[in-house]
Amino acid sequence: MQTSLQIEGLIKEFMDLRNKTLELFSPLDIEDAVTQSSDFGSPPNWHIAHVTWFFHKILEKYSKSYNSYDDDYNLSYLNSYYQKYGSILKKSDRGRYPRPTVIQTIKYRKEIEKLFVDFIELTTNDPKDYSNEMTLDIYTAFNHERQHQELMIYDFQYYYNRFLDDSDNYVPKKSNSPFVTEHVPKEMICIDGGLFLLGYNGEEFCYDNELPENKVYLNNYKIDNRLVTNREFIEFIEAGGYQNYRYWLADGWEMALSENWNSPLYWVWDKDNNKWNKKDFRGTQEIRMDEPVVNLSYYEVDAFCKWAKKRLPTEAEWEKAASWDSNSNSKTIYPWGNTPMTTDHANLLDSYIWHTTEAGCYPKGKSHYGCYQMMGDVWEWTSSEYVLYPGFQSRFEEYTDKWAINQKVLRGGSFATPNEQIRNSYRNYFKPHERILFSGFRCAADT
């Protein structure tokens, strides 16, 4: 049951969320908004229409006063992968059908927002209408839009990298200077094994794939106190890491050869000045050596680990290093504890920095074991396959359950992850060849 005050808070959270999405979208010219930069991305206009369509489906399911939506737009292209909602447009075709138009999409968003707020306000008169299922669906829709905020930012970086002129770049509405810190030496932190409860144990919203908590046994292990940097990854490149099949999984080696990989995504070798450059939201500049390496596939980080005679952590090892507080003998929601997140803790979307910060930043955000940047900056690949936990029960059909095959788990969030989206137990997952996400890693080792 929701109180009137809680309903007011729900409406504010909804409108703040929607306004942030438009804040990300608004710097785009209309030509940029409808372009699909790759088969694995989506046009920005599709993103902001699709998340509205998702709320539309919530209204259809729960609103007693909602009969049907009399629209003038073609919404048939907005179903991403939900078989229960009818025909699905293949992802690679989203840019071929720029409908609804941008003007129609903005209008559609406003109309659904009004209908959704009216629906929420009506429940003030009869709070018992708030079932647990409806509350979960609403918060799933909130977090679904946050996921698409981050996906849009991936697409922005990929799209604008085709333009050689630095003036042709995504220019965000808000931007802040990066966090500055003293250099933190790399060391491996020893962590005791034993039984560990993996998964979410809090009272707030989480995805169903974070549940239920389940017992896993860990051997003693070591994990890096900070992320692998560009400087360290260049050592792998210069040692011939991309040319030596011995470091690579078979599928990864075939991918590296067929795609001519010789560096992380977006890196360009400047042979005249003998240096690596990269275009990101700051423009084109020399690689910053002490920032975490980013935009790597699972195959590349696995190859680096073999070259370095280390390995990736499992997701359970990562979660224990991020969440376990030996003083209280319990887990915490964030690496630093259970206190609310601020921009002093991590480099996430609400920091508005738009790129990685140096490895070893954010001492207030380090874990109880002393690991830095386990939240924010880059998603961290783990060695774990994305599978559902024992006892899993779906809360939203076709959302997390149908993807539990041939994907790897990543943890921790990136500089493009909304603050409200992330926690120690959050499980992201991508196919091992994918590089468009802001992904990096830290190494682990057996003791």
C-alpha positions in Angstrom: 0.0 0.0 0.0 1.2 3.5 -0.9 0.5 6.6 1.2 -0.3 10.0 -0.4 3.2 11.2 0.4 4.7 8.1 -1.2 2.6 8.7 -4.3 3.8 12.3 -4.6 7.4 11.0 -4.3 6.6 8.4 -7.0 5.4 11.1 -9.4 8.4 13.2 -8.7 10.7 10.3 -9.4 8.9 9.6 -12.6 9.1 13.2 -13.9 12.7 13.6 -12.8 13.5 10.4 -14.8 11.7 11.5 -17.9 13.3 14.9 -17.8 16.7 13.4 -17.5 16.1 11.3 -20.6 15.1 14.4 -22.6 18.1 16.2 -21.2 20.4 13.5 -22.7 18.4 13.6 -26.0 18.0 17.3 -26.5 21.5 18.2 -27.7 21.0 16.1 -30.9 20.1 17.5 -34.3 17.2 15.8 -35.8 19.4 13.9 -38.3 21.4 12.5 -35.5 18.3 11.5 -33.5 17.0 9.2 -36.2 20.3 7.6 -37.3 21.1 4.0 -36.3 24.9 4.0 -36.0 25.3 0.2 -35.9 23.3 -3.0 -36.1 23.9 -3.5 -32.4 22.7 0.0 -31.4 19.5 1.9 -31.8 18.5 5.4 -33.0 18.1 7.8 -30.1 14.6 8.6 -31.1 13.7 4.9 -30.9 15.1 4.8 -27.4 13.0 7.6 -26.0 9.9 6.3 -27.9 10.4 2.7 -26.7 10.7 3.6 -23.0 7.4 5.5 -23.4 5.8 2.5 -25.0 6.9 0.5 -22.0 5.0 2.8 -19.6 2.1 2.7 -22.1 2.0 -1.1 -21.6 1.9 -0.6 -17.8 -1.2 1.7 -18.3 -2.9 -0.9 -20.4 -2.4 -3.5 -17.7 -3.4 -1.6 -14.6 -5.4 1.6 -15.3 -9.1 1.1 -14.8 -9.9 4.4 -16.5 -7.7 3.6 -19.5 -9.5 2.0 -22.4 -7.3 2.5 -25.4 -4.8 5.0 -26.8 -6.2 6.8 -29.8 -2.9 7.7 -31.5 -1.9 9.2 -34.8 1.5 7.5 -34.7 2.8 4.2 -35.8 3.9 2.4 -32.6 4.4 -1.0 -34.1 8.1 -0.5 -34.4 8.6 0.1 -30.7 8.4 -3.5 -29.3 12.0 -4.5 -28.7 11.8 -8.2 -27.9 8.5 -9.0 -26.0 6.7 -11.8 -27.7 3.7 -11.3 -25.5 3.1 -7.9 -27.1 3.0 -9.0 -30.7 5.3 -8.4 -33.7 8.9 -7.4 -33.2 11.0 -5.3 -35.5 14.5 -6.8 -35.9 17.0 -4.6 -33.9 19.2 -4.0 -36.9 16.2 -2.5 -38.8 15.2 0.1 -36.2 16.9 2.9 -38.2 15.2 1.9 -41.4 11.8 2.9 -40.0 12.1 6.3 -38.3 8.6 6.2 -36.9 7.2 7.8 -34.9 9.0 10.9 -36.1 10.9 13.0 -33.5 8.1 15.5 -33.3 5.5 12.7 -32.8 7.8 11.0 -30.2 8.0 14.1 -28.1 4.2 14.5 -28.3 3.7 10.8 -27.5 6.0 11.1 -24.4 4.0 14.1 -23.1 0.7 12.4 -23.6 1.7 9.2 -21.9 3.3 11.1 -19.1 0.0 12.9 -18.4 -1.9 9.7 -18.5 0.6 8.0 -16.2 0.6 10.8 -13.6 -3.3 10.9 -13.7 -3.3 7.1 -13.1 -0.9 7.4 -10.2 -2.9 10.3 -8.7 -6.2 8.3 -8.9 -4.7 5.6 -6.7 -4.4 8.3 -3.9 -8.1 7.9 -3.4 -7.9 4.1 -3.2 -4.3 3.1 -2.1 -5.3 -0.6 -1.9 -5.1 -0.5 -5.7 -1.3 -0.6 -5.3 -0.6 -4.3 -5.5 2.9 -5.6 -5.0 2.9 -6.7 -8.7 2.0 -3.2 -9.9 4.6 -1.6 -7.7 7.2 -3.9 -9.1 6.1 -3.3 -12.7 6.3 0.5 -12.2 9.8 0.4 -10.7 10.8 -2.0 -13.4 9.7 0.6 -15.9 11.6 3.3 -14.1 14.8 1.2 -14.2 14.2 0.1 -17.7 14.3 3.8 -18.8 17.5 4.3 -16.8 19.1 1.4 -18.7 18.1 3.0 -22.0 19.7 6.3 -20.8 23.0 4.5 -20.6 22.5 2.6 -23.8 21.8 5.9 -25.6 25.2 7.2 -24.3 26.9 4.1 -25.8 25.3 4.9 -29.1 26.3 8.6 -28.9 30.0 7.7 -28.5 29.8 5.1 -31.3 28.0 7.4 -33.7 30.1 10.6 -33.2 33.3 8.6 -33.6 32.6 8.5 -37.4 33.2 12.2 -37.7 36.8 13.3 -37.8 36.1 16.9 -36.8 36.1 17.4 -33.1 33.5 20.0 -33.3 31.1 17.3 -34.5 30.6 15.6 -31.2 27.9 15.1 -28.6 27.8 18.1 -26.3 26.0 17.3 -23.1 23.8 19.9 -21.3 25.7 19.4 -18.0 29.4 18.7 -17.6 31.7 18.7 -14.6 35.5 18.5 -14.1 36.9 15.1 -13.1 37.8 14.0 -9.6 41.5 14.5 -8.9 43.4 12.3 -6.5 46.9 11.2 -5.6 48.4 8.1 -7.3 47.3 4.8 -5.7 49.8 2.0 -6.1 48.4 -1.3 -7.4 48.3 -4.2 -5.0 46.4 -7.4 -4.7 44.2 -7.8 -1.6 43.8 -11.2 0.0 40.2 -12.2 0.7 39.3 -15.2 2.8 37.1 -17.8 1.2 34.3 -19.9 2.8 30.5 -19.7 2.4 29.1 -16.4 1.0 25.6 -15.3 0.3 25.4 -14.1 -3.2 22.6 -11.7 -4.3 20.5 -8.8 -3.0 19.3 -8.7 0.6 17.9 -5.2 0.9 14.4 -3.8 1.1 14.4 -1.6 -2.0 13.8 -2.4 -5.6 16.1 -4.9 -7.3 15.8 -7.0 -10.5 14.6 -10.5 -10.2 18.0 -11.8 -11.5 19.6 -10.6 -8.2 17.4 -12.9 -6.2 17.2 -15.1 -4.2 20.3 -14.9 -2.1 22.1 -18.1 -2.5 25.1 -19.8 -0.8 28.3 -20.2 -2.8 31.6 -21.5 -1.6 34.7 -19.4 -2.3 38.3 -20.5 -2.0 40.8 -17.9 -0.7 41.7 -15.5 -3.5 43.3 -12.2 -4.3 41.9 -9.2 -6.2 43.4 -6.0 -7.5 42.7 -2.9 -5.4 42.2 -0.9 -8.5 41.2 -1.2 -12.2 43.6 -2.1 -15.0 44.8 1.2 -16.6 45.5 2.2 -20.2 49.3 2.2 -19.4 49.1 -1.4 -18.3 47.0 -2.4 -21.3 49.5 -0.8 -23.7 52.2 -3.1 -22.2 50.0 -6.0 -23.3 49.7 -4.5 -26.8 53.4 -3.8 -27.1 54.2 -7.4 -25.9 52.3 -8.6 -28.9 49.2 -9.6 -27.0 46.9 -9.2 -30.0 49.2 -11.3 -32.2 49.7 -14.3 -29.9 46.9 -16.9 -30.1 48.2 -18.5 -26.9 46.5 -15.9 -24.8 43.1 -16.1 -26.5 40.0 -18.3 -26.3 39.3 -19.9 -29.7 36.2 -17.7 -30.4 38.0 -14.6 -29.3 41.0 -15.3 -31.5 38.8 -15.8 -34.6 37.0 -12.5 -33.7 40.3 -10.6 -33.2 41.5 -11.8 -36.6 38.2 -11.2 -38.5 37.7 -7.8 -37.0 41.4 -6.8 -37.1 41.5 -6.0 -33.4 44.8 -4.5 -32.3 43.6 -2.2 -29.5 40.5 -1.3 -27.5 37.5 0.1 -29.4 38.0 3.8 -30.5 41.8 3.8 -30.2 43.7 5.0 -33.2 47.5 4.8 -33.7 49.1 8.1 -34.6 52.2 6.9 -36.4 53.6 10.4 -37.0 53.8 11.1 -33.2 54.1 7.5 -32.0 51.1 7.5 -29.7 47.6 6.2 -29.2 44.7 8.7 -29.6 41.0 8.3 -29.0 37.9 10.4 -29.6 35.5 10.5 -26.7 33.1 13.1 -25.3 36.2 15.3 -24.6 37.2 15.3 -28.3 40.3 13.6 -29.8 43.3 13.4 -27.5 46.1 11.2 -26.5 45.2 8.2 -24.3 45.3 9.1 -20.6 47.7 6.6 -19.2 46.4 6.4 -15.7 42.7 6.2 -16.5 41.1 2.7 -16.5 41.1 1.0 -19.9 37.6 0.9 -21.4 35.6 -0.5 -24.3 37.0 -4.0 -24.2 35.4 -7.3 -25.0 35.5 -10.2 -22.7 37.9 -11.9 -25.0 40.4 -9.1 -24.7 40.3 -8.9 -21.0 40.6 -12.7 -20.7 43.7 -12.6 -23.0 45.3 -9.8 -20.9 44.7 -11.9 -17.7 46.4 -14.9 -19.3 49.3 -12.7 -20.4 49.6 -11.2 -16.9 49.4 -14.7 -15.3 46.2 -13.7 -13.5 42.5 -14.3 -14.1 39.2 -12.5 -13.9 37.2 -12.7 -10.7 34.0 -14.6 -10.6 30.9 -12.5 -9.9 30.7 -14.0 -6.4 34.4 -13.0 -5.7 33.7 -9.6 -7.1 30.6 -9.1 -5.0 32.3 -10.2 -1.8 35.2 -7.8 -2.4 32.7 -5.1 -3.0 30.1 -5.7 -0.3 31.5 -7.7 2.7 32.1 -5.8 5.9 34.0 -8.0 8.3 33.5 -5.6 11.2 29.7 -6.1 11.1 30.0 -9.6 9.5 27.4 -8.6 6.9 27.1 -7.2 3.3 26.4 -3.6 2.4 24.4 -2.2 -0.5 27.4 -0.1 -1.8 31.1 -0.7 -1.5 31.4 2.0 1.2 28.4 0.9 3.2 24.7 1.6 3.2 24.8 5.4 3.2 23.3 7.2 0.2 25.5 7.7 -2.8 27.0 11.1 -3.6 29.4 12.4 -6.3 32.2 11.9 -3.7 31.7 8.2 -3.8 31.8 7.2 -7.5 31.9 8.5 -11.1 28.4 7.7 -12.4 26.0 9.5 -14.7 25.0 12.1 -12.1 28.6 13.2 -11.8 28.3 14.5 -15.4 32.0 13.9 -16.0 31.4 11.9 -19.3 34.6 9.9 -19.2 36.6 7.7 -16.9 38.6 9.2 -14.0 42.1 8.0 -12.9 42.4 4.6 -11.4 42.5 5.0 -7.6 40.0 7.9 -7.4 37.2 8.2 -4.9 38.7 7.1 -1.7 35.3 7.7 0.0 33.9 5.1 -2.3 36.4 2.3 -1.7 35.2 -1.1 -0.4 35.7 -2.4 3.1 38.6 -4.4 1.8 40.2 -1.4 0.2 39.2 -1.8 -3.4 38.8 1.4 -5.4 36.1 2.2 -8.0 34.1 -0.9 -7.7 31.2 1.3 -8.5 31.3 3.6 -11.5 33.8 4.5 -14.2 33.7 1.1 -16.0 31.6 -2.0 -15.9 33.9 -4.8 -14.8 33.9 -8.1 -16.7 33.8 -11.2 -14.5 34.5 -14.8 -15.6 30.9 -15.9 -14.7 28.3 -17.0 -17.2 25.0 -15.2 -16.9 22.7 -17.8 -15.4 19.7 -17.4 -13.1 20.3 -18.0 -9.4 18.9 -21.3 -7.8 15.3 -20.6 -6.8 14.8 -17.8 -9.4 11.3 -16.5 -9.9 10.5 -14.1 -12.7 9.0 -10.8 -11.7 8.6 -9.5 -15.3 8.3 -12.1 -18.0 10.9 -11.9 -20.8 12.9 -9.2 -19.0 15.9 -10.9 -17.5 15.1 -14.6 -17.7 15.2 -15.2 -21.5 18.8 -13.9 -21.8 20.4 -16.4 -19.6 22.5 -18.1 -22.3 25.9 -17.3 -23.9 26.5 -14.1 -22.0 29.0 -12.9 -19.4 28.3 -11.0 -16.2 29.6 -7.5 -15.5 29.4 -5.7 -12.3 29.8 -2.2 -10.8 28.4 0.3 -13.4 30.1 2.9 -15.5 30.4 6.7 -15.8 27.2 6.5 -17.9 25.1 4.5 -15.3 22.4 6.4 -13.5 23.1 6.6 -9.8 19.7 5.1 -8.9 20.3 2.0 -11.1 23.4 0.6 -9.4 24.2 -1.5 -6.3 26.7 -4.2 -5.4 24.3 -7.0 -6.4 23.4 -5.5 -9.8 24.1 -8.0 -12.6 24.7 -6.7 -16.1 25.3 -9.1 -19.0 26.7 -8.9 -22.5 27.9 -11.3 -25.1 31.7 -11.8 -24.9 32.5 -10.1 -28.2 30.7 -6.8 -27.4 32.8 -3.7 -26.9 30.4 -0.8 -27.3 29.6 -0.7 -23.5 31.9 1.2 -21.2 33.6 -2.0 -20.0 36.9 -2.6 -18.2 38.2 -5.0 -15.6 40.4 -5.8 -12.6 42.4 -8.9 -12.1 42.1 -11.7 -9.5 44.4 -14.6 -8.6 44.4 -17.7 -6.5 46.3 -17.7 -3.2 
